[in-house]
Amino acid sequence: MLTLDSIKLKIRLTDLDFPKSQYKTHIVEDGTSKDIKYVLEGPCLGLSKIELLPETNTGVVQCSSKILKEDYLRGINENTIGRLHSSLVPYFSVKEDELNKAWLLRADITKNLYFESREEKELAIRSLCLGMSNTKFKVDDYDVDGKVFIGRQKSYKNRQIYYNKEKELRMARNKEIVKHLNGKWEDISKILRVEQNVVSFDRM
């Protein structure tokens, strides 16, 4: 099952309705025509931006799995799409079926690797240094006890990150999402997080 973290979606809407007073209005010029775009930035945890274009009945949403709150560690997937839908509904009218049919413009694919103990996980992180002998990838340190592998090929540079999820969540910038995790530190301490950044539509 494909699991996503940060995503950018384009949604076709059949019946667009939204609280206009919460949105900022922008004029979008395209040749000789002018359209109105409504933008709402950072209205809640995990929801970065919503852009609505009534002229074409479309919306663009940028969010992360933090929008799932208690289900954050599960990520955005077919089992949590209902939770994502209920988090978006207060800001604009979108049906769950419309969300399921959305275009995925950008995504971070993610997976939690669970180990029997924190010690096993930390051993796995140290063993990632062995990847430095692979000439097909450049390997750099990642800021939360991890490694980032970047492909050396010229056509499309794969980028995959392995890092300590517990250390990342203990950083000050994540204090809001931690409030929703109900003290699941024993489980979190055993997670090695893997993420791959996908920015090309034909790679999804």
PELINLIN-V737864 format. One record per residue. N is the residue number from 0. SS is DSSP state (helix for helix, strand for strand, loop for the rest). OMEGA is omega as a letter, one per 40 degrees, with the letter a starting at -180 (* if undefined). NEAR is the number of other ideal C-beta (glycine too) atoms within 12 Angstrom. Layout:
{{N/SS/OMEGA/NEAR} {N/SS/OMEGA/NEAR}}
//
This chain:
{{0/loop/i/14} {1/loop/i/21} {2/loop/a/29} {3/strand/i/35} {4/strand/i/37} {5/strand/a/31} {6/strand/i/43} {7/strand/a/31} {8/strand/i/37} {9/strand/a/27} {10/strand/i/37} {11/strand/a/22} {12/loop/a/31} {13/loop/a/15} {14/loop/a/14} {15/loop/i/26} {16/loop/a/19} {17/loop/i/27} {18/loop/a/17} {19/helix/a/17} {20/helix/a/10} {21/helix/a/19} {22/loop/i/25} {23/strand/a/19} {24/strand/i/19} {25/strand/i/18} {26/strand/i/15} {27/strand/a/21} {28/strand/i/11} {29/strand/a/12} {30/loop/a/7} {31/loop/a/6} {32/strand/i/11} {33/strand/i/14} {34/strand/i/21} {35/strand/i/20} {36/strand/i/25} {37/strand/a/31} {38/strand/i/28} {39/strand/a/31} {40/strand/i/19} {41/strand/a/20} {42/strand/a/25} {43/strand/i/26} {44/loop/i/24} {45/loop/a/33} {46/strand/a/30} {47/strand/a/24} {48/strand/i/28} {49/strand/i/40} {50/strand/a/33} {51/strand/i/37} {52/strand/a/29} {53/loop/a/23} {54/loop/a/17} {55/loop/a/20} {56/loop/i/21} {57/strand/i/28} {58/strand/i/40} {59/strand/a/31} {60/strand/i/41} {61/strand/a/29} {62/strand/i/40} {63/loop/a/33} {64/helix/i/36} {65/helix/i/35} {66/helix/a/41} {67/helix/i/35} {68/helix/a/26} {69/helix/a/22} {70/helix/a/27} {71/helix/a/38} {72/helix/i/34} {73/helix/a/29} {74/loop/i/36} {75/strand/a/41} {76/loop/a/26} {77/loop/i/17} {78/loop/a/15} {79/loop/a/30} {80/helix/i/33} {81/helix/i/21} {82/helix/i/28} {83/helix/i/36} {84/helix/a/28} {85/helix/i/20} {86/helix/a/33} {87/helix/a/37} {88/loop/i/24} {89/loop/a/19} {90/loop/i/33} {91/loop/a/36} {92/loop/i/24} {93/loop/i/36} {94/loop/a/24} {95/helix/i/21} {96/helix/i/15} {97/helix/i/27} {98/helix/i/33} {99/helix/a/20} {100/loop/a/17} {101/loop/i/30} {102/strand/i/21} {103/strand/a/29} {104/strand/a/23} {105/strand/a/26} {106/strand/i/32} {107/strand/i/30} {108/strand/a/30} {109/strand/i/34} {110/strand/i/25} {111/strand/i/30} {112/strand/a/22} {113/strand/i/21} {114/loop/a/24} {115/loop/a/14} {116/loop/i/16} {117/helix/a/24} {118/helix/i/13} {119/helix/i/18} {120/helix/a/31} {121/helix/i/22} {122/helix/i/16} {123/helix/i/29} {124/helix/i/32} {125/helix/a/18} {126/helix/i/16} {127/helix/i/31} {128/helix/i/18} {129/helix/i/16} {130/helix/a/23} {131/helix/i/17} {132/helix/i/10} {133/loop/a/17} {134/loop/a/11} {135/loop/a/15} {136/strand/i/22} {137/strand/a/20} {138/strand/i/25} {139/strand/i/20} {140/strand/i/19} {141/strand/a/26} {142/loop/i/15} {143/loop/i/25} {144/loop/a/25} {145/strand/i/33} {146/strand/i/33} {147/strand/i/28} {148/strand/a/30} {149/strand/a/22} {150/strand/a/21} {151/loop/a/16} {152/loop/a/13} {153/loop/a/6} {154/loop/a/10} {155/loop/a/15} {156/loop/i/21} {157/loop/i/23} {158/strand/a/28} {159/strand/a/30} {160/strand/i/33} {161/strand/a/36} {162/strand/a/33} {163/strand/a/34} {164/helix/i/42} {165/helix/a/31} {166/helix/i/24} {167/helix/a/30} {168/helix/i/31} {169/loop/i/19} {170/loop/a/18} {171/helix/a/10} {172/helix/a/14} {173/helix/a/23} {174/helix/a/14} {175/helix/a/20} {176/helix/i/31} {177/helix/i/26} {178/loop/a/16} {179/loop/a/24} {180/loop/i/27} {181/loop/i/16} {182/loop/a/13} {183/loop/a/23} {184/helix/i/18} {185/helix/i/14} {186/helix/a/22} {187/helix/a/29} {188/loop/a/25} {189/loop/a/25} {190/strand/i/37} {191/strand/a/38} {192/strand/i/40} {193/strand/i/31} {194/strand/i/34} {195/strand/a/29} {196/strand/i/28} {197/strand/a/27} {198/loop/i/21} {199/loop/a/17} {200/helix/a/13} {201/helix/i/9} {202/helix/a/18} {203/loop/*/20}}
//
